[in-house]
């Protein structure tokens, strides 16, 4: 049997090991999926301020839905970016994309968004999603409650950010292909190979979207969605040259 095993081993393609050191241009903190938990957002910001004050902050999307305080989360993040303190980068998540799709075509897109927590976001803006009104009327009420400036801010969120050989996106993209924002689906909704296939371009990807029991740092991935809306654990990664450290609520 041993010769057969050796033959199978030679014929089976091996996934190359990921050995690139992590080298951001500067240290920064990435924060995972918040999903309407403004209480946890405040807690993780306090922890980061105590541990490493002044770090640039990179938020990985999915600020809304499921939790009760989506409106407060969005307003806090927008205000952080305008406060004149540390650099703040807020990326687009698939839940923000669903909200924007609803605003553009409410009747067509309300069923998908409502199944994924959109009702909680409407409630956070003072709009009752259970009222017997049309999807267009729900859209109009949300637009009035949120205001043009906040909705425009959401629409302008980028899909990806990079520092040195570290990329950040909501869902990580396809690990076998170059990262291009025009191919946004994998960056918003994920790719089936992300969790099993190391990148081949010596780039590290920090991402959320895929709920993991604990944050992960291996094979070119830094995965920090720990399911805050249901576990009460919002996770941040402090990313430094050669090192990653995690903080959780």
C-alpha positions in Angstrom: 0.0 0.0 0.0 2.9 2.4 0.7 3.9 2.8 -3.0 0.3 3.5 -3.9 0.1 6.2 -1.2 3.3 7.8 -2.5 2.0 7.7 -6.1 -1.3 9.4 -5.0 0.6 11.9 -3.0 2.7 12.8 -6.1 -0.4 13.1 -8.3 -2.4 15.2 -5.9 -1.8 18.9 -6.4 -0.8 20.7 -3.2 -2.0 24.1 -2.2 1.1 26.3 -1.9 1.8 27.5 1.6 1.4 31.2 2.4 4.6 32.5 3.8 4.6 36.2 3.2 5.2 38.4 6.2 2.5 40.9 7.0 3.7 44.4 6.2 1.2 47.3 6.4 2.6 50.7 5.6 1.5 51.8 9.1 -0.3 50.1 12.0 -4.0 50.3 12.0 -7.1 48.7 13.6 -9.8 46.9 11.6 -13.2 46.4 13.2 -15.6 43.6 12.1 -19.3 43.5 11.4 -21.3 45.7 13.8 -24.9 44.9 12.6 -26.7 47.6 14.6 -24.9 47.1 17.9 -23.9 50.6 18.8 -23.3 49.6 22.4 -20.6 47.2 21.3 -19.1 49.7 18.9 -18.7 52.2 21.7 -17.1 49.5 23.9 -14.6 48.4 21.2 -13.7 52.0 20.5 -13.0 52.6 24.2 -10.8 49.5 24.3 -8.8 50.6 21.2 -8.4 54.1 22.7 -7.0 52.6 25.9 -4.7 50.1 24.2 -3.5 52.0 21.1 -4.8 55.6 20.9 -4.6 57.3 17.6 -4.5 54.3 15.3 -6.2 54.6 11.9 -9.6 52.8 12.0 -10.8 50.6 9.2 -14.4 49.4 9.5 -15.2 46.4 7.3 -18.9 47.0 6.5 -22.2 45.5 7.7 -23.0 48.4 10.0 -26.7 47.9 9.8 -29.5 45.2 10.1 -30.3 42.6 12.8 -29.2 44.7 15.8 -31.4 47.5 17.2 -29.3 50.6 16.6 -28.4 50.8 12.9 -29.2 54.5 12.6 -27.0 55.3 15.6 -24.1 53.2 14.3 -24.2 54.9 10.9 -24.3 58.4 12.4 -21.5 57.6 14.8 -19.2 56.3 12.0 -19.9 59.3 9.8 -19.2 61.7 12.6 -15.9 59.8 13.4 -14.7 60.5 9.9 -15.6 64.2 10.2 -14.1 64.7 13.7 -10.6 65.5 12.5 -8.9 62.8 14.6 -7.3 59.6 13.5 -7.9 58.4 9.9 -11.3 56.6 9.5 -12.1 54.3 6.6 -15.6 52.8 6.4 -16.0 50.1 3.7 -19.1 48.9 2.0 -20.7 45.7 3.2 -23.4 43.5 1.6 -26.0 44.8 4.0 -25.4 48.4 3.0 -25.6 47.3 -0.6 -29.0 45.7 0.1 -30.2 48.9 1.7 -29.1 50.9 -1.4 -30.7 48.4 -3.7 -34.0 48.8 -1.7 -33.7 52.6 -2.0 -33.3 52.3 -5.8 -36.0 49.7 -6.5 -38.0 49.2 -3.3 -40.7 46.7 -4.5 -38.2 44.5 -6.1 -35.6 44.5 -3.3 -37.6 44.8 -0.1 -38.2 41.0 0.2 -34.5 40.2 0.2 -33.5 43.0 2.5 -36.4 42.3 4.9 -35.3 38.6 5.2 -31.8 39.8 6.1 -32.7 42.3 8.9 -33.8 45.3 7.0 -36.8 45.7 9.3 -34.6 46.4 12.2 -32.8 49.1 10.3 -36.1 50.8 9.4 -37.2 50.6 13.1 -33.9 52.3 14.1 -34.9 55.2 11.9 -38.4 55.4 13.4 -40.1 53.6 10.4 -42.4 50.7 11.3 -41.7 47.9 8.7 -44.9 46.1 9.6 -47.2 49.0 8.6 -49.5 48.1 5.8 -47.9 50.4 3.4 -46.1 49.8 0.1 -42.4 49.3 -0.3 -42.2 52.6 -2.0 -43.8 54.3 1.0 -41.3 52.6 3.3 -38.5 53.8 1.1 -39.8 57.4 1.2 -40.1 57.3 5.0 -36.6 56.0 5.3 -35.2 58.7 3.0 -36.9 61.4 5.1 -35.7 59.9 8.4 -32.1 59.3 7.3 -31.6 62.4 5.3 -29.8 62.9 2.0 -26.3 63.5 3.4 -26.2 60.2 5.4 -27.6 58.2 2.5 -25.1 59.7 0.1 -22.3 58.9 2.6 -23.4 55.3 2.6 -23.5 55.2 -1.2 -19.9 56.5 -1.4 -18.3 53.7 0.7 -15.4 52.0 -1.0 -15.2 48.2 -1.5 -11.5 47.8 -0.7 -8.6 49.6 1.1 -4.9 48.7 1.1 -1.9 49.5 3.2 1.4 47.9 2.2 0.7 44.2 1.5 -2.5 44.2 3.6 -5.9 44.6 1.9 -9.2 45.2 3.7 -12.7 44.4 2.3 -16.0 43.2 3.7 -16.0 39.7 2.4 -12.5 39.0 1.1 -13.1 38.3 -2.6 -11.7 35.4 -4.6 -8.3 34.4 -3.2 -7.1 33.0 -6.6 -7.6 36.3 -8.6 -6.3 39.8 -8.3 -8.4 42.2 -6.3 -10.3 44.6 -8.5 -13.1 46.8 -7.1 -15.0 46.5 -10.4 -15.5 42.8 -9.5 -17.4 43.7 -6.4 -19.6 40.7 -5.8 -16.9 38.6 -4.1 -15.8 41.6 -2.0 -19.4 42.1 -0.8 -20.8 38.5 -0.7 -17.7 36.4 -0.4 -16.3 33.5 -2.4 -16.5 29.8 -1.6 -12.7 29.4 -1.8 -11.9 32.2 0.7 -11.7 30.1 3.8 -9.8 27.2 2.3 -7.4 28.6 -0.3 -4.4 30.9 0.6 -3.8 33.9 -1.7 -1.0 33.5 -4.2 0.1 37.1 -4.5 1.7 37.6 -1.0 -1.2 39.9 0.0 -3.0 39.6 3.3 -6.7 40.1 3.4 -8.5 41.3 6.5 -12.3 40.7 6.2 -15.5 40.1 8.0 -18.8 38.6 6.6 -18.1 35.0 7.5 -18.9 34.4 11.2 -16.2 32.5 13.0 -16.2 31.3 16.6 -12.9 33.2 17.2 -10.9 35.6 15.0 -8.4 34.0 12.7 -4.9 35.0 11.5 -3.4 32.4 9.0 -2.7 31.7 5.3 -3.1 35.3 4.2 -6.4 35.9 6.0 -7.3 37.9 9.0 -11.0 37.1 9.7 -12.7 39.1 12.4 -16.5 38.7 12.1 -17.4 37.0 15.5 -21.2 37.5 15.1 -21.6 40.6 17.3 -25.4 40.8 16.9 -25.9 37.3 18.4 -22.7 36.7 20.5 -22.1 40.1 22.0 -18.5 39.9 20.7 -17.4 42.6 18.4 -13.8 42.1 17.4 -11.0 44.4 16.3 -7.6 43.4 14.9 -4.6 45.6 15.5 -2.5 45.1 12.4 1.2 46.0 12.7 4.2 45.1 10.7 4.9 41.4 11.5 2.1 41.1 14.0 -1.7 41.0 14.5 -3.4 41.3 17.9 -7.1 40.9 18.6 -9.4 42.7 20.9 -13.1 41.8 21.6 -15.9 43.1 23.6 
